[in-house]
């Protein structure tokens, strides 16, 4: 079978659970060798690697706190040493530490910005350096960077100000980087998921009342699945999307249509 990512190497940050896990498995199914980045809980990353290998793919796990510059550089050195380089970066690692604004600590602010925004900067910078060192490999592009953002790069989110600020920053970092590196054929894009069924929001989709309230925000009237994101990611990272650059893809069931303002009369 002609898989659209054959011969390419991808690193997926935060690849041991949730959306990152599904993206890592999806890229491997399309032929990529995948480094599954994780922070703590190595057994979860190894389970993803085992799943990929058991299904005929190639993968390895690597622990890195993406907000640590030296650790990120070491991750890319390992990619070069053991995988021969890298073709795709999926900047997925992220977290929430929620609080009312007046109660939010500097530590909560710094940790979310550090992982969600600075982490994406550090990984993207090392990827650009690697792409330029390597030259063209198994793709029409010199390299591909896919940032995982959120609908909250455009929708304000009271009570989650550090998270929303980080995702707004990801959006403009992605677009500015795309403008800068496009001329050397490095493609940079984002996926902005809406409400996706992952362990982090189980209390919503396990609670019928909370789920009903969530459906009021989603015109398609269903919660998203990680597969909805992974299928989009595999396409954006492939040569089928070679003219797609500097774009945020909202995979959100229409949440950014602001359905609360619809005229239902």
Phi, psi and omega in degrees: 000137179276101181269137192287352177242019179306136175081002183254155180244130180236146169241130180244111179283147185060039188271008185266351182205166173058222182298319181299319178301313183293322177295315180302315180294320180294318178295320178296320179297333177269010170107354182282147164279129190241128166269121180266102178280143178211165173229108186069175181051062181299332182298328178290318177295319180294328176295321178295315178301314180299317179301315181296312182295319180297338179258019173089009181260184179235134182201160173212157180252148178211127180272128177207132165277111188292348177275000181258111186301313183295322180293322177295317179298321178295322178299317180287330173296320178293320177304316180292318184289319188258338183242357178082002181137196182211143179243334186223130169246124170253108183275085187251334187305133180194163179207167174237141168222091192273147176192153168301147188305315184288344179260353184291131180273160175298325178297317177296317178299309185296322183292317181291314177296322182297316180279308190287328183246304179299321178300319178293321176300310184298316181292319180295321180297316179293325178295315179300316178299317180295315180303316183290325177294319189284323189079185183291140183235262187246033184206161175292335180265153173295327178184165181229135175238126177239116179267132174265113183255231182188158170303339181280011165284343177234335180265118177300154184217090179301140182086355181223041192295322178296319180294311181297320178297320180295320182285326172298321176295320178301317181301310182284331172298313180301311183293319179293320177294319178300319178296322185283319188257356177305318182299339177261012173073033167261121180268136182227126180215174176227152162248132179247093181289151168269223180281113183243138181286101177223166181302334184292335181241029182303324183297339177279305186281352173269350184250111184305320180292316178296321179294321178298320177294322178296321182298337177293342181263356188235107181304327180284351174060038169210153174281146179285158176246155180302328177299328177300325180280317185294323178296318177296319181298314181299321179292313182299326182278355183263167177292346174298337180252031189296340180257015179260121189203132175073028188242140169267120176265115179271111178251086197216010180063015179094012182303325181283004170277359179051063186298340178296342179263004181292146177271104181264007181275000000 
